[in-house]
Amino acid sequence: NKCESEKTGAVSAAEFWSLGLGEPFPVSAFHGVGTAELLEQMFESIDKKGTAIEGFGTKAKKLAEVKERMKSRTKKNLPGETDDEAFMRKYGVGKTEESVVQEYENALAAFDEEEAQEEIAVAIIGRPNVGKSSLLNALFGSTRAIVSDMAGTTRDSIDAVMERPPPDGSDELPTIYRFIDTAGIRRKSKIVFGPEFFMINRALRAIRRADVVLLILDATAGVTEQDRILAQKVADDGRSCVLVVNKWDAVANKDSNTFDKSVKYFRGELPQVRWAPIIFTSAATGQRVGKIYGAVDDAINAHRKRISTAVLNEVLRDATLWQPPPSKRNGSQAKIYYCNQVSTRPPTIVVFCNNPTMINDGYRRYLDRKFRESLEGFEATPIRWIFRGRRARDV
């Protein structure tokens, strides 16, 4: 702006080439110099790239028409209104002043109805110094977080947004990921009130606002008690989870059986998230980092999956026939009638039975395992089970 001089205006604007943001346009808002060239360039860019929002022009035209009606609503005729319609409007028939105001409000509300593309929130959590920030940098291919060998370098949650383009030749929209790099979470007994206390709270809050949680583990250190606590936290909050075992390149003496043994080890040590897929990666070398995107997409689909009631009851009938519900010593038997899925994120199944107190944790785990074996798509999400009592005659 302020380049109204014909001699020095273009020269002054040329200095802004050094910013690397494209061609600068010398204009003068006060005198109107250069505004026509700027508008022409804007129009050509929209026409070529198709960057205009779909339906925006129609909404803007409708709003302009209603604004004109608002201005002239006290006059004899409204825009586009005949004399007969104006005469009828005086007696409350047809378009009244109240209807014009309502049209104006509806035209304004139409701009708010534009749905923004959904972001997939992915929280990266784990113990201190397991490679969370390094994994974030490897996912982006650039330095987005400070990395150091000293534990506790990350002091606050860091949001980083990435737009992943669709496959070639596909009409799908690009996928937007919001990765949340969190501070390392130590044991509660070691946390002192102060900066660490608040950064741990932000890290736990990131779990609750995430769609998928990447639980980072250290392949060289194995599973610790703090890893089990974090896994339980993810399951309790109902978040879909992917186990990312980092520092796989630092494991010595690997052979053909190391991978299978490692999967069995992590499954056995983390029964809280036994349903979560496991990816062995190396943030330092980038090994298998690209597979995280596919695992996140599968976890999102599993977290939002819905199964019909008929299929659920068929699986439930087979499970109860294979292993009947528990009974008491006095001979009373738990009876399961039917079930249905009431919600998603995570999938929640309500089971109706005669006495919910007789369904112990062991039988709940049995039903969870049988449903996962019989139905596809629940590999990366917890399933919430709710047992409600109901009399047989009510069923």
N, C-alpha and C positions, 0 to 999 in steps of 0.2 A: 504494500500500500504506500501512498504518498509518493508515487512516481509520475507526477503530472508533467515533469519537464521532458520535452522532446529530445533534448541533447543528452541529459544525464540519467534519465529514467531507466533506460535499458541497461546502461552500464551499472547502475546501482543494483538492479535486480540480478545481474549476472554473478554477483558475488555469492548468491545463495546456491549456485551450483555445487559449492563445496560441501553442502549438507548431504548430498547424495540422495535426495528425495524426488528427483525428477526435474522437469523444466519449470523454472520460475516465470510467473506472468507479472509484468509490471502494470499496476493498476492505480487508479486514484478514485477513492470512494467519493471524495468531495466534488471532483470535476467530471467523473464518469469516464475517465480515460482508461481504455483497455478492458472495460467490462464486457463489451460485445464479443471480443476475441475469447475471453474467458468463458462466456456462456456457450459459444459455438464449440469450444473444446469439450465442455461438460456434456453437451448434447451428443457429440460424436462418440464420446466414451460410453455413454449409456446405450446408444444405438448399437455399437459394436459388441460390447461385452454383455449386454442384457442384464445389467446390475440393478435395474429398477425393481422395486418390490411388487410382486404380483398383486393386481387389484388396487394398488395405491392410487393410480390415476382416476379410477372410477369413484373411489371414496372421496378424493379431493374435489372432483367435479360435483358430486352430490352435496358436499359440504358448502361449496360456493353457491349452488342454487338455493340451498336452505338459508344461507346467510342473507342472500338478496331478499328472500321472502320475509326474513326477520326485520330487515330495514324498512320494507314497504308494507308491513302488515297493518299499519294504521291508515294507509292510503286507500284509494277507492278500489283498485284492482291489484291482486297479487300477480307476480310474474307468471305468465302462462295461463292466467285465469280469464275467462270470458265475462261479459257483463252479466249474463244470467247467473253464473256461479258466484259473482260478487254480490249480486242481489240476494241470493239464497243464503250466503254466509252471514249477512246482516241479521238474519233470523235464526242463526245457529244451525243451519243445514249446510252440509258439505264441509269444507276446510275452515275451521274456526281458528282463532288466534292461538287457542290452547294446542290445537293439533300442529300448528306451525312450530311452536316452541318444542313440542315433543319430537317432531322430525329433526329439529336442530340438535337436540340432545342425543337422539339415536345416531345421527351422522357423526357426532363427536365420539360416541362410544364405539363406532365401527373401527376406529383406529386402534383401540385397545384390544380388539378381538384378534389382532394379528398374533398368531402363536409363534413364539420363539423356539428355535431348535433346542431340543433337550440336551443337557450336558450330563455325562456319566461321571459321577464323583467317585474317584478311586483314592482311598486312604492308604498310605504306606506307613505301616507301624512295625514296631519291633523293639528289641532291647538296644541299649546304646552300643554303637560301634559294630553293627552287623552289616552296614553297607546300604542304608536306606537312601541317603543323599547320592551316593555313587550310582545306585540303580536309577534314580531319577535323571541324573545326567546321561546315563547310558540310554534311557528311553528317548530323551530329546536329542541326543547326539551333540549336545553342547553343555557348557557349564551353567546350570541353572541354580545350583546350590553349592555352598562352600564345603569342601571335603577335606578332612584331616584325620590323621591316625589317633588324635586325642578324642576320647569319648566325650560326648556332650557338646559337640561343635554347633549342631543345630539347636537353637534356643527357642524357636517359635515355629508354628505351622506355616508352611509356604505353599501357596496355591500356584500351580502352573497349568495353563490351558493349552491343549494341543488339538488341532483339527486334522483328522486322518482322512485322506481322500478315499472315495469309493473305488472298487476294482475297475480296471479298464473295461470300457464298454457297458458299464452298469448305469442305470438311471437313478440309483439310490443317492440319497444325500450324504455328504461327508459326516463322519462321526466325530463328535466333540468330546474330548476327555478332559476332566479337571483332576489332575493328580495333586494330592495333598501330602507333602512331605512333612512328617511330624518329628518331634523331638523323641529321643530314646527314653523309654519308660523303664525306670528301675523299680526295685522292690519297694513296697510302701514303707517299710521300716527304715530305709535309707534316705527317704525324701524328707528334707527339712523345709519348713515354711519359708517362702521367699520366692525368688524367680523360678526355681525349679518346680515348686508346687503349682504355680500358675501355668507353666508350659506343659506340665503333665496333664492338667485339666483340659487344656486346649487340644492335646493329642487325643484324649479320651472323647472329647466332643467331636473330633474329626471322625471317629468311628461311627458315631450316631448319625452324622449327616452324610455319610458315604453310602453309595450303592454297592460298591465292592470294596473289600478290604484285602490288601496284599500283606500277609503276615510274613515278614522277612525273618529267616532263620540262618544261623551260621553253620555251614557244613563242617567246619573244623572243630567247633565247640559242642555240637550236638544240641539236644533239647534240655533246657533248664526249667526250673520251677517257674520262673517269670514267663517263659514262653507258654506254659500251660495256663497261667493266669490270664494272659492276653487272649489265648484261644477261647477260654471260657467266656471272656468278656465279649468277644465277637459273636459267639453262639447265643449268649443271653440277649444281646441287642438285636438279634435276628438279621444280621448282615450276611450276605454271600461272601465267601472267602476263597482265596487262592494262596496256597503255601508256596512261597518262593524261597528255595534253599540257595543262598548266595555263597560265594567263595568256593564253588565247585572245582575251580582250577587248582585250588590249594590242597585238595585231598590227595594224599600220596598213595602210591601203590594201588592204583585202580586197575581192576581187571573186568572180565565180562560179567561177573556176578555182583560187582559193587553197586550198580544201579538198583537191581532188584532187592538187595539186602538193605540199601538205604531207604527205599520206599517202605519196606516192611518195618524198619526201625522207626521212622517218623510216624507211620500209621499207628504203631503200638504205643508210642510215647505221647501222642496227641489224640486220645479218643474223643475229646470234645469236638473236634472238627474232622472226624474220620471220613466225612463225606467230601472234603475239600480236595481238589486236584493238586498235585505236587509238580513243580517245575524246578529243575536244578539249573541254576544260572551262574554266571560270573559277570558282575558289573565291570570288573577291570578289563576283561577281554571282550565283553559283549556276547558271550556264548549263550544262546537260547533266549536272549532278551526279547527278540521279536515275537516269541511264542506267548508272551504275556498278553498281548492285545487279543489274540484269539481266546485265551482263557478268560479274560475279562468279559468279552462278548458272550461267551457261553454262560458265565456266571450271571450276567444280567438276564438272559433268557430264562434261566432256571429260577431266578428270584421272582420273576413275574409269570411263571407258568401256572396254568389253570387246567385241571382235569375234570371231565364230566363226572357227575354223580354216579352214573351207571357203571363206569369203569372203576371208580373207587370202591364201590360196594362189591364188585366182582373180585377185586384183589382182597378186600377185607374178608369175604366169605372163604376164599381159599386159605387165607392166613389162619382164620379161626378153626377151620377144619383140620389143618395141619397141626396146630397146637392150640387147644381150647383155652379160654381165659382162666385165670387162677381161681381157686376155690378156698374156702375156710375149713377148719377142722370140724365144725358143726354140720358140714354138708352143704352149706349155702354156696351156690355157684354163680359166678359173674356171667352175665349174658350181654352180648353185644348185638344190637339190633341193626343199626345202619350208620353211615357216615356221609358227610358232604364237605366240600371245600368252601369256606366262607370268605376268604380273602387271599391276597397275594402280598408279596414284599414283607415278610417271607410267606410262602404257602402255609395256610392255616387250615387244619382239618378238624372238624368237630365230630366226635364219636358219641353216639347215644347208647347208653347201657342202663342196666337196672340199678347198679350201685357203683359210682365212680371210685369210691374209696377202696374197692377191692382190686382195682387195676394198679399194680405196683410198677416201679420203675423198670424192672426187668422185662415185663410184658410190653411196656411202652417202647423200649429199645427194640424188642422183637418186631413189633408192628412197623417201626421206622425202617428197620433193615429189610423186611419183606416188601414194603412199598417201594423202596429204592431198587430192589432187585427186579421187581415186576414192571416198574414204570421207568421210562427213559426221561432224562432231562432234569433230574433232581440231584445231579452229582456235585454241585457247587453251592448249595443253599441249605440252610437248616429247615426243618419242617416242624411247625408248632402243632402240638397235639392238645386238644381240649376235650375232656370227657365230661359229659353231662348225664345226669340221671333222668330216667323217664320210665313210667310204668308200662308194662306190656300192653295193657288195654288201650293206653293212649297211642301207642305205636300203631 
